[in-house]
């Protein structure tokens, strides 16, 4: 394989893995310019999906009341969802399963991708009402 084709092949492989951000061909040789914003390790650990449960209620006050009970251990998140959530997922303990970016309304998505696994959000307002969100997985 001639040197130019070999260099071009390597450049394409590296670019597709986000190890480099730009290349330039000058006088038949490949010149690498800069590096990608994300290292290979960062790209591999980037969260693309979260698994979450939620409780949907009509008022911020009710969401705060439930959050206090959950934090105090008076009720589990799942039992609170079964009893109080107005979403059909409530019967499943609020379980929404795994979802990626763009699948939920922005406020819900932003909170879900920000939370740590096992963490319960503060009340989140969306067009549907007030949510408490609990993330139980990331991948």
LINWONOR-V59962 format. One record per pair of residues at least 12 apart in sequence whose ideal C-beta (glycine too) atoms are under 6 Angstrom apart, sorted by the first residue. I is the first residue (numbers start at 0). GAP is how many residues later the second one is. If there is no record, write none. Layout:
i gap
I GAP
I GAP
//
This chain:
i gap
3 24
6 23
10 12
10 19
17 18
17 20
17 25
18 21
19 12
20 13
20 15
21 12
46 91
47 52
48 49
48 51
48 90
49 62
49 63
49 85
49 88
50 46
50 47
50 85
50 86
51 44
51 60
51 81
51 83
52 40
52 41
52 42
52 81
53 40
53 77
53 79
54 25
54 26
54 30
54 39
54 77
55 29
55 30
55 31
55 73
55 75
56 27
56 73
57 71
59 63
59 70
62 60
62 67
62 69
63 59
65 14
66 65
76 57
77 15
80 12
80 13
104 21
106 17
106 19
107 18
110 13
110 22
111 21
111 23
114 20
116 18
116 21
119 14
120 12
//
